[in-house]
């Protein structure tokens, strides 16, 4: 039986080949070709939302497909962009919203927003990587978590960075063998604990990230011998799925993630 670590390394060790296989999948190839053919002609947020195929592609590319229904919420993310400190995306603890607003930066560039490489090939690359991780998760959620953590590790700059991302938090708690009850403790104490027991600078070093993921995958095997773990929960955008659009918009009045 292939272990979580072995499966993760088989993908990660030759990531270019793994991504090439994903790109050649008929559905991925078809949707990517459509996106590249159409996105450059999109000159406004309204036009972007009007093409549901483009919209859904970009949302999936950023790991936000579960939020595709909340168009008023997503419109606010894109309309305000990321340049102002109080922009909506900057107030949200989930960095995926900010990444989407950076990829399709209508707020900064207006009609030219989709002409940049990050809005075209950059989004396609994200879509392929996202698909790779989802496919891996269909076989073993621990592999998807490891691949996601490897991609996102450099964004961890504080204990709050860990808490703000459910998938990253799951990896760290598993590696440290922290009980689920830990999530219910005071947020400031959680952050302080992570900063005390971890050298966060290690997450900027791919070699040290690899060592950390060896520990995670070993602990994952112990905790999930039956593979019965829910593969979706930690990848839903920070507990927002299913909430009404009006309530989502009201989050604009909050400052999350320790800001």
N, C-alpha and C positions, 0 to 999 in steps of 0.2 A: 504493500500500500504506500502510495506517495505521500510524504509528509507535507505539512503546510509550508515549511521552510524550503523543501526541495522544489515544490511547485512554484513558489514565489521566485526562487533563484533561476529556474528555467526560463521564466519570462524576463526577469530583470537583467540577467547576465548578457542577453543579446536583445536589448529593448528595440533596437532598430528593426530587426527581423520580426519581432513580435508585432510591432506596429504595422509593418508592411503587410503581414498576414491579415490584420484587421482591415486595413485599407482596401484589400482585395475582396473582402466579403461583398457579395452583390448588393445588399441593402445599404451598406456603408458607402460603397462606391457610387451608387445611384444618388443618394441624398447629398453626398459631398459634391458631386458634379453639379447638381441643381443649385446648391448653395453658392458655389463659385461662379456659376453662370449668371445668377440673379442679384447677388448682394451688392455688386458695384453700381447697379442702377437704382438702388434705394437711397433716396435723398432726405428722408425725414423719418421721425419716429412713427408717425401715422402710417407711412408706407410700409415700414418694417412690421408693424402689428397687423397690417392688412393681409400680409402674406403669411398665413399660419404655418406653412411648410418651412419658411426661413426662420420664423420666430421659434418654432419648436426645435429646430436644429440648433440654433444658438443657445437656447435654454439647456438642452441636453449637453451641449459642449461644455457648459459651465457647471454641470451637475445640478441644475435647477429645474429639471423636467417636472418634478412634483409640484412646482410653483407656477406652472404654465397657465393654470386656470385664473390666477390672480393678476389679471392684466392691468388693473388700475394701480396695483402695488408696483408692478414691474415698470409701468409707465413713469411712475414717480422716481424710481431708481434711475432710469435713463434720462429723464428730463433734467434732473438736478446734477447729474454727472458726479465727478469726484474732486473737483478743484477746490471747492469751498469746504472748510472744516466742518461746517454744519450741514453739508449735503446729506441727503437721506441715506445713501449707500455707506457713507462714512460713519453713520450712527449705528448701523447694524453690526452685530457681533460676528455674523457669518461673512467671511471675506469673499465668498463667491459672488455676491451682489456687486461688490466693488470691482471685481475682475470683469464682470459682464459690462459694467459701465465704462471700464477702461478699454475693452475690446471694441465697443460700439459707442464711441464718445461723441454723440451728437451734441451734447451740451458745450463742448469745447470747439468742435470742428464743423458743426452744422451739416450742410449738404456734402461736405468732403469726408465725413466720418467713415464711410464705407470704402474709401479709396485706399486706405492704408493696409499694409500687409497684415497687421494684427487683427484687422476686421475680416480679412479674407483667409489667407493661409493659416494665420494664427488661430482662428476659430476652428478651422478644419483639423489642425493638429490637436487641439483640445478635444474635439469630438472623437477623434480616433483613440486618443489616450483614455478618455472616459469610457468608450465602448470596450476597450481592452480590459479595463478594471472591472466593469460590470460583467463581462464574459467570464473573467476569472472568478468573480464572486458567485456565479451560477454553480460553479463546481465546489468552491470553498471560500466562505466569507472571510476567513482569516487571510487568504491570499489577497483578496481585494483590499482589505484594511492595510496590509503591509505595503502594497503598491501605492495606495493613496498616501500613506504616511511618508514613504520615500519621496514622493513628489512634493509634499507639503512641508516637510521637516524644516526647511530653511526659513519658513514663515513663523516659526516658534521663537518668540523673543521674550516671552514672560510666562508666568504661570497662568495668566489670564488668556494667553493665546491657546493654551491647551484646553482650558475650560470652554472657550468659545466655540470650539469645533468638536462636535459629538464623536466623530470618527477618530480624530487625533486623541481625544480624551479616552476613548475605548482602548486604543493601542497602549497608551501610557499606563492606564489603570491595570490592564492585563499584564503588562511587563512587570509592573511593581507589585502585582498580586493584591491590589486594593479591593475591598468588598464594594458591592453596589451601594451600600449605605453611605459610602464616602461621598457620593454625588449629592446627598442631601445635607451635607454639612455646610457651614458658612463659606461663602465663595472666597472671601479674602483669606480664610485659613487654608482652603484648598490651594489657592495660588501660592501662598507662602510655603506650603509643604512641598509643592512641585519644585519651587525655586531652591529649596533647601536640600532636597535629596538628588536633584538632577543638576548637571552642569549644562545649562541650556546652550552654551556655545558649541557643545558637541554636535548639536543638530545642524550646524553649518558645515560639518565635515562628513562627506559621503561614507568614508570608511567607518566612522563611529556610528553613523546612522545604521549601517549594515550590521554592526555588532549589536546595536540595540534591537534591531528587528530579529536577530537570531534568538534573543531572549524572548521577545514577544511571541514569535511563532512556537517556541517550545512551550511557553505557558498557555498559549491558545490551544495546543493539542491536549494539554492536561484538562483544561476547562471545558472543551467542546469535543469530547470523544465521539459523539454521535453525529456531529455536523448539523445539529438541530437549531443552531442560533438563527434568529431572524435576520435575513440578509439585507433588509431595507431600512430598519429603524435608524441606524446611525448616519445614514446617507441622506435622509430627508432634511431639507433645509431648516435646521435649528428649531424644531418643534413648531413650525408655522403651518404645516400642512393641515388643511381642513378648517382653518380659521377664516372667518368672513373677511371680505375685502375691506369693509369699513374698519374692522378691528385692526387689520394689518396696517392700514393707513395711519391709524392712531399711534402706531409705534414711532411715528415721526416726532412725537413729543417726548420720547425716551432717549437716553444715552446709554447704550449697552456696551458690554465688553470692557468695562473699566474705564471708559472715556470720561 
